[in-house]
Amino acid sequence: MTTATAPSPTSTAPTPHQVWKRARGLLIALLILVIAGVTFAAVRSGTNYGHLDPRSADAKGSRAAAELLKARGISVTVATTLDEATTAAGPDTALLVTGPNLLTPAQQRRLHEATTASTGRTVLIAPGPAAASRLSPGVRTEPHRPVSPLPPSCAFPAARSAGTADMGGVRYTAPDSTATACYPSDGTPSLLILKGRGDSDTVLLGSPDFLHNERLDQQGNASLALQLLGSRPHLVWYLPSLADPSATSDDGSPDNNDNGNDTNGGGNGGEASGEESDFLDLIPSGWLWGTLQLTLAAVLAAIWRGRRLGPLVVERLPVSIRASESAEGRAGLYRKANARDRAAESLRAAARTRIARLADVTAREAHTSDVLLPAVSARTTTGDDLSTLLFGPAPADDAALVLLAEHLDALEREVRTS
């Protein structure tokens, strides 16, 4: 006497070999990405300065301008705090403020007092409305315009000597007629010179583009930079920073609400873009590019690992179930739901499919009465109404459903043996 045993369940857990085969491509790609990132960081370590930094040889840096000034005998000193900038201000010094919009209101007022007391030159790069009102009272700003080659259109010797230069950006309107206005864009100057006490003056530049390494050799940019920044024996290149202790010790916060300005700082100066600052403006561009690359890599990995459109494949089931058990379970569900119509239609559809193959009817036309019924009639002599049997209404009770199943079996046997 033997005892029947239930079929053992089939495990669907992937084997270690399958896990490695699926993940090795992604792991190799991540390893290559990490190695490339470490190598790139090591190559650039110690030389990564920001925009308008006189030590930076990048496209947006200003090392070329600084070297030209040194070649002409101008001493260039980099200042990263307000204390260094104000201490160095004097009659023989030109002070270049690369990011006035990064300064707090208190820092701006303090800087204005220091530059007013000196008789040197102060050059402000793209100050916005709030910064311009504190560093050069009375000056009004106009909306930003794209940077393009513009003629000087003024009598300022430095501008006339330089000629056409890459100017534009923020535009300024002087409080009186004593100011010198150059490089107008849409009728409003993007370079404004305000006279102060003695030989002192304040220069407002709407855009820093002409100081960038990538543009210095174009138009009259180099000539304009040398004459504006080389007017005194000493040049203090001030790079405002949010890490400056004076930014937290004073009574203000960084002035980032200047409409028409975009500050890209982090200790390396600022650059105006003429648009209102938002959260993305405070994120370094390297992080944005890194996020974009990671997103692209994730999309490519999803496409690579996604399902392909193709033929069906056999998939191992968690457990093996006999066909009879599946049929009994489905029948039990139909009976519990009192769904005689669904059960009858399932029986008829299966019978029509099998009979169609025996009667040389295509699978597409197996459920079309006009095609199937004549073919079945030619192979049977039964007196039953084939239309009612194969395409009729649902049975009224369970007994009628059982009778329908018996008649369908009989019809199939007759067609098979005909």
Secondary structure per residue as TSV (DSSP state, phi and psi in degrees):
chain	resnum	aa	ss	phi	psi
A	1	M	-	360.0	126.3
A	2	T	-	-108.7	149.0
A	3	T	-	-106.7	127.5
A	4	A	-	-73.0	134.8
A	5	T	-	-112.8	142.2
A	6	A	-	-70.6	146.0
A	7	P	-	-62.2	135.9
A	8	S	-	-70.8	140.2
A	9	P	-	-65.8	147.9
A	10	T	-	-97.9	124.5
A	11	S	-	-74.6	138.5
A	12	T	-	-106.1	4.6
A	13	A	-	-69.2	131.5
A	14	P	-	-67.8	145.4
A	15	T	-	-77.7	160.8
A	16	P	H	-56.1	-36.4
A	17	H	H	-64.0	-40.1
A	18	Q	H	-66.9	-39.6
A	19	V	H	-62.4	-44.0
A	20	W	H	-65.7	-39.8
A	21	K	H	-64.6	-36.2
A	22	R	H	-76.2	-35.7
A	23	A	H	-97.9	-8.7
A	24	R	H	-66.4	-35.7
A	25	G	H	-64.1	-44.9
A	26	L	H	-65.6	-40.1
A	27	L	H	-65.5	-39.0
A	28	I	H	-65.0	-41.6
A	29	A	H	-63.2	-41.9
A	30	L	H	-65.2	-38.5
A	31	L	H	-64.4	-42.0
A	32	I	H	-63.5	-40.9
A	33	L	H	-63.3	-42.2
A	34	V	H	-65.6	-43.9
A	35	I	H	-62.9	-42.3
A	36	A	H	-64.0	-40.7
A	37	G	H	-64.9	-42.9
A	38	V	H	-64.7	-41.9
A	39	T	H	-63.8	-43.8
A	40	F	H	-63.5	-41.5
A	41	A	H	-66.1	-37.9
A	42	A	H	-67.6	-37.7
A	43	V	H	-67.3	-38.3
A	44	R	H	-92.5	-2.5
A	45	S	T	-64.0	136.1
A	46	G	T	84.0	-6.8
A	47	T	-	-125.9	10.8
A	48	N	-	-94.2	94.9
A	49	Y	-	-104.1	171.8
A	50	G	-	-94.5	-173.2
A	51	H	T	-62.6	142.5
A	52	L	T	63.4	15.6
A	53	D	-	-82.5	127.5
A	54	P	T	-68.6	-7.2
A	55	R	T	-98.0	-5.3
A	56	S	-	-93.4	130.5
A	57	A	-	-97.4	8.0
A	58	D	S	-69.6	169.8
A	59	A	T	-58.6	-37.8
A	60	K	T	-93.2	2.5
A	61	G	-	-80.0	-178.6
A	62	S	-	-133.2	29.4
A	63	R	H	-64.9	-36.1
A	64	A	H	-61.9	-44.0
A	65	A	H	-64.3	-41.5
A	66	A	H	-63.8	-39.9
A	67	E	H	-67.3	-37.4
A	68	L	H	-64.6	-39.1
A	69	L	H	-66.1	-41.2
A	70	K	H	-64.8	-36.0
A	71	A	H	-65.4	-24.2
A	72	R	T	-91.4	6.9
A	73	G	T	90.7	10.1
A	74	I	-	-89.4	126.3
A	75	S	E	-80.9	132.0
A	76	V	E	-115.1	121.4
A	77	T	E	-118.0	130.8
A	78	V	E	-91.8	128.2
A	79	A	E	-119.7	133.1
A	80	T	-	-115.3	-2.1
A	81	T	S	-128.5	158.3
A	82	L	H	-66.4	-35.4
A	83	D	H	-60.9	-43.5
A	84	E	H	-63.6	-39.7
A	85	A	H	-69.3	-45.8
A	86	T	H	-70.0	-33.3
A	87	T	H	-67.1	-36.1
A	88	A	H	-80.8	-13.9
A	89	A	-	-64.2	137.2
A	90	G	S	-172.1	179.3
A	91	P	T	-66.4	-27.7
A	92	D	T	-100.0	19.8
A	93	T	E	-127.2	137.7
A	94	A	E	-104.7	130.5
A	95	L	E	-108.6	117.5
A	96	L	E	-102.0	119.0
A	97	V	E	-105.2	106.0
A	98	T	S	-77.4	-26.7
A	99	G	-	-137.2	69.1
A	100	P	G	-63.4	-23.4
A	101	N	G	-74.2	-13.8
A	102	L	G	-80.8	-14.6
A	103	L	S	-78.9	145.7
A	104	T	-	-73.1	161.9
A	105	P	H	-54.0	-40.7
A	106	A	H	-66.1	-39.6
A	107	Q	H	-64.6	-39.4
A	108	Q	H	-64.1	-43.0
A	109	R	H	-65.0	-39.6
A	110	R	H	-65.9	-40.6
A	111	L	H	-65.4	-38.9
A	112	H	H	-64.3	-40.6
A	113	E	H	-63.2	-41.0
A	114	A	H	-68.1	-41.4
A	115	T	H	-73.2	-30.9
A	116	T	H	-68.5	-36.7
A	117	A	H	-71.5	-26.5
A	118	S	S	-87.8	167.2
A	119	T	-	-114.5	30.1
A	120	G	S	-95.9	-164.3
A	121	R	E	-109.0	137.8
A	122	T	E	-118.0	125.4
A	123	V	E	-113.8	119.5
A	124	L	E	-108.7	127.7
A	125	I	E	-94.5	109.7
A	126	A	S	50.3	51.7
A	127	P	-	-68.3	140.4
A	128	G	-	-81.9	-173.6
A	129	P	H	-56.3	-48.4
A	130	A	H	-67.9	-45.4
A	131	A	H	-64.9	-40.8
A	132	A	H	-64.9	-37.7
A	133	S	H	-67.0	-26.5
A	134	R	H	-93.8	-36.6
A	135	L	H	-86.5	-23.1
A	136	S	S	-144.7	77.5
A	137	P	T	-52.8	137.5
A	138	G	T	96.8	-19.2
A	139	V	-	-77.3	135.5
A	140	R	E	-109.4	142.5
A	141	T	E	-100.4	149.9
A	142	E	E	-116.7	159.9
A	143	P	E	-55.8	152.7
A	144	H	E	-66.2	144.5
A	145	R	E	-128.2	150.4
A	146	P	E	-58.7	148.3
A	147	V	E	-77.9	133.3
A	148	S	E	-156.6	163.3
A	149	P	E	-63.4	122.3
A	150	L	E	-127.8	144.7
A	151	P	-	-77.2	154.1
A	152	P	-	-65.5	-42.6
A	153	S	-	53.1	41.6
A	154	C	S	-157.0	171.9
A	155	A	-	-97.8	6.6
A	156	F	-	-64.1	121.6
A	157	P	H	-55.6	-43.4
A	158	A	H	-62.3	-41.2
A	159	A	H	-70.5	-41.0
A	160	R	H	-65.4	-36.8
A	161	S	H	-70.6	-38.0
A	162	A	H	-73.6	-36.3
A	163	G	-	77.1	-147.8
A	164	T	S	-61.9	135.7
A	165	A	E	-143.7	162.1
A	166	D	E	-78.6	96.0
A	167	M	E	-127.3	179.4
A	168	G	E	131.8	-142.4
A	169	G	E	76.0	-138.5
A	170	V	E	-70.7	139.5
A	171	R	E	-113.7	154.9
A	172	Y	E	-131.8	146.4
A	173	T	E	-118.3	126.3
A	174	A	-	-77.1	150.4
A	175	P	S	-73.6	-20.7
A	176	D	S	-145.5	177.7
A	177	S	T	-85.1	-0.1
A	178	T	T	-81.2	-13.7
A	179	A	S	-77.0	153.7
A	180	T	E	-101.5	124.1
A	181	A	E	-114.4	127.7
A	182	C	E	-134.0	164.5
A	183	Y	E	51.0	62.3
A	184	P	E	-71.1	141.6
A	185	S	E	-122.7	117.2
A	186	D	T	57.1	35.5
A	187	G	T	88.3	-6.9
A	188	T	E	-117.0	131.0
A	189	P	E	-68.6	146.5
A	190	S	E	-107.1	2.2
A	191	L	E	-133.5	122.3
A	192	L	E	-130.2	130.9
A	193	I	E	-115.7	120.5
A	194	L	E	-107.3	125.5
A	195	K	E	-76.9	140.6
A	196	G	-	-117.7	-152.7
A	197	R	S	-72.9	135.3
A	198	G	T	62.6	-126.1
A	199	D	T	-94.3	6.0
A	200	S	-	-77.2	152.3
A	201	D	E	-155.6	164.1
A	202	T	E	-124.2	127.8
A	203	V	E	-111.1	124.8
A	204	L	E	-107.9	123.1
A	205	L	E	-111.4	129.3
A	206	G	S	-74.4	-19.2
A	207	S	-	-151.4	145.9
A	208	P	-	-93.3	5.2
A	209	D	G	-58.6	-35.2
A	210	F	G	-69.5	-13.1
A	211	L	G	-91.5	-8.3
A	212	H	S	-71.6	148.2
A	213	N	T	-56.8	-39.4
A	214	E	T	-70.9	-15.8
A	215	R	T	-118.2	-3.8
A	216	L	T	-63.0	-31.8
A	217	D	T	-89.1	9.4
A	218	Q	S	-105.0	151.4
A	219	Q	T	51.4	-140.0
A	220	G	T	-106.0	29.5
A	221	N	H	-62.9	-45.2
A	222	A	H	-63.3	-42.6
A	223	S	H	-63.4	-43.5
A	224	L	H	-64.5	-41.7
A	225	A	H	-63.9	-44.0
A	226	L	H	-64.3	-39.5
A	227	Q	H	-76.5	-34.6
A	228	L	H	-73.9	-43.1
A	229	L	H	-91.7	-16.9
A	230	G	S	-102.6	22.9
A	231	S	S	-76.2	-14.2
A	232	R	S	-126.2	158.2
A	233	P	S	-63.6	-26.1
A	234	H	E	-122.2	141.8
A	235	L	E	-125.8	123.9
A	236	V	E	-101.5	116.7
A	237	W	E	-97.4	97.6
A	238	Y	E	-90.8	120.0
A	239	L	-	-109.2	91.9
A	240	P	-	-58.2	146.8
A	241	S	-	-139.3	143.2
A	242	L	T	-70.0	-14.9
A	243	A	T	-85.1	-0.1
A	244	D	-	-63.4	125.2
A	245	P	H	-56.4	-31.4
A	246	S	H	-67.6	-16.6
A	247	A	H	-71.2	-27.2
A	248	T	H	-102.5	-20.4
A	249	S	H	-82.2	-18.2
A	250	D	S	-87.9	-176.8
A	251	D	S	-96.5	23.8
A	252	G	-	-137.0	174.5
A	253	S	-	-118.1	164.4
A	254	P	-	-53.7	133.6
A	255	D	-	-84.9	81.6
A	256	N	-	-104.0	17.2
A	257	N	-	-103.2	15.1
A	258	D	-	-72.8	112.6
A	259	N	T	-65.3	135.3
A	260	G	T	90.7	18.5
A	261	N	-	-138.0	149.9
A	262	D	-	-132.4	116.2
A	263	T	-	-101.0	127.0
A	264	N	-	-119.6	89.2
A	265	G	-	-110.9	-112.6
A	266	G	S	78.9	29.6
A	267	G	S	93.9	1.6
A	268	N	S	-124.4	24.9
A	269	G	-	92.6	173.3
A	270	G	-	-128.7	159.6
A	271	E	-	-139.7	128.6
A	272	A	-	-87.2	138.4
A	273	S	-	-116.9	-8.4
A	274	G	S	86.3	11.9
A	275	E	S	-125.0	155.4
A	276	E	-	-66.3	134.3
A	277	S	-	-68.0	145.1
A	278	D	-	-138.2	-171.6
A	279	F	G	-62.1	-39.0
A	280	L	G	-65.0	-27.5
A	281	D	G	-65.9	-23.3
A	282	L	G	-86.9	-7.3
A	283	I	S	-92.7	127.5
A	284	P	-	-57.6	145.5
A	285	S	H	-61.7	-30.3
A	286	G	H	-61.1	-38.6
A	287	W	H	-68.2	-38.0
A	288	L	H	-64.1	-44.1
A	289	W	H	-65.8	-38.5
A	290	G	H	-63.2	-42.1
A	291	T	H	-63.9	-40.7
A	292	L	H	-62.6	-42.3
A	293	Q	H	-66.2	-40.5
A	294	L	H	-65.2	-38.9
A	295	T	H	-63.6	-44.1
A	296	L	H	-62.6	-40.8
A	297	A	H	-63.7	-39.0
A	298	A	H	-65.1	-41.1
A	299	V	H	-64.0	-44.1
A	300	L	H	-63.9	-39.2
A	301	A	H	-65.2	-38.2
A	302	A	H	-65.1	-40.4
A	303	I	H	-66.6	-40.7
A	304	W	H	-64.2	-43.3
A	305	R	H	-89.4	-5.0
A	306	G	S	-70.7	164.8
A	307	R	-	-70.0	139.8
A	308	R	-	-91.7	149.9
A	309	L	S	-79.6	119.7
A	310	G	-	-173.0	-167.9
A	311	P	-	-66.4	156.2
A	312	L	-	-68.3	148.0
A	313	V	-	-119.4	152.9
A	314	V	-	-76.4	129.7
A	315	E	-	-117.3	132.5
A	316	R	-	-68.8	131.5
A	317	L	-	-83.7	153.8
A	318	P	S	-59.1	-39.6
A	319	V	S	-139.4	157.4
A	320	S	-	-91.0	127.5
A	321	I	-	-121.4	131.4
A	322	R	-	-68.7	147.6
A	323	A	H	-62.1	-36.8
A	324	S	H	-64.9	-38.8
A	325	E	H	-65.6	-40.3
A	326	S	H	-63.4	-42.0
A	327	A	H	-64.9	-42.4
A	328	E	H	-64.3	-40.1
A	329	G	H	-65.6	-40.8
A	330	R	H	-66.7	-39.2
A	331	A	H	-63.9	-38.6
A	332	G	H	-62.8	-37.3
A	333	L	H	-66.8	-41.8
A	334	Y	H	-60.6	-43.7
A	335	R	H	-66.2	-40.7
A	336	K	H	-64.5	-34.5
A	337	A	T	-87.7	-0.3
A	338	N	T	56.1	39.5
A	339	A	-	-98.6	65.7
A	340	R	H	-65.2	-32.7
A	341	D	H	-64.5	-42.9
A	342	R	H	-67.1	-40.9
A	343	A	H	-65.0	-42.5
A	344	A	H	-65.6	-41.2
A	345	E	H	-66.4	-35.3
A	346	S	H	-65.6	-42.6
A	347	L	H	-64.0	-46.0
A	348	R	H	-65.0	-41.9
A	349	A	H	-63.0	-42.9
A	350	A	H	-65.3	-40.3
A	351	A	H	-66.6	-41.9
A	352	R	H	-61.7	-39.5
A	353	T	H	-64.2	-44.9
A	354	R	H	-68.6	-42.3
A	355	I	H	-67.5	-33.8
A	356	A	H	-62.1	-39.3
A	357	R	H	-64.7	-35.9
A	358	L	H	-74.0	-27.6
A	359	A	T	-97.7	13.9
A	360	D	T	59.4	41.3
A	361	V	-	-111.2	136.5
A	362	T	-	-66.0	156.6
A	363	A	S	-63.4	-31.0
A	364	R	T	-67.9	-33.8
A	365	E	T	-98.1	7.4
A	366	A	T	-65.1	-26.3
A	367	H	T	-107.8	18.6
A	368	T	-	-104.6	114.3
A	369	S	H	-62.1	-36.3
A	370	D	H	-65.7	-24.1
A	371	V	H	-98.5	-43.7
A	372	L	H	-72.0	-43.1
A	373	L	H	-63.3	-44.5
A	374	P	H	-62.2	-37.2
A	375	A	H	-67.6	-37.7
A	376	V	H	-72.5	-38.3
A	377	S	H	-61.1	-33.2
A	378	A	T	-71.8	-15.0
A	379	R	T	-114.2	12.2
A	380	T	-	-142.8	152.9
A	381	T	-	-117.0	10.3
A	382	T	-	-64.6	150.4
A	383	G	-	-93.5	-2.0
A	384	D	S	-65.4	153.5
A	385	D	-	-76.8	103.9
A	386	L	H	-62.3	-36.2
A	387	S	H	-62.6	-43.1
A	388	T	H	-69.5	-37.1
A	389	L	H	-68.9	-43.6
A	390	L	H	-92.4	-26.7
A	391	F	H	-131.5	19.6
A	392	G	-	-79.8	-175.2
A	393	P	-	-75.6	173.6
A	394	A	-	-72.9	147.6
A	395	P	-	-63.6	153.1
A	396	A	S	-81.6	-29.0
A	397	D	S	-146.7	-179.2
A	398	D	H	-67.1	-35.8
A	399	A	H	-62.8	-40.3
A	400	A	H	-67.5	-32.5
A	401	L	H	-66.5	-42.7
A	402	V	H	-64.6	-40.2
A	403	L	H	-64.8	-37.5
A	404	L	H	-62.7	-42.3
A	405	A	H	-62.4	-40.5
A	406	E	H	-65.6	-43.0
A	407	H	H	-65.6	-38.7
A	408	L	H	-64.0	-40.6
A	409	D	H	-62.8	-41.5
A	410	A	H	-65.0	-42.3
A	411	L	H	-62.6	-41.7
A	412	E	H	-65.2	-40.8
A	413	R	H	-63.3	-38.6
A	414	E	H	-67.6	-41.4
A	415	V	H	-67.8	-35.1
A	416	R	H	-67.0	-35.4
A	417	T	H	-94.3	-1.1
A	418	S	-	-77.4	360.0
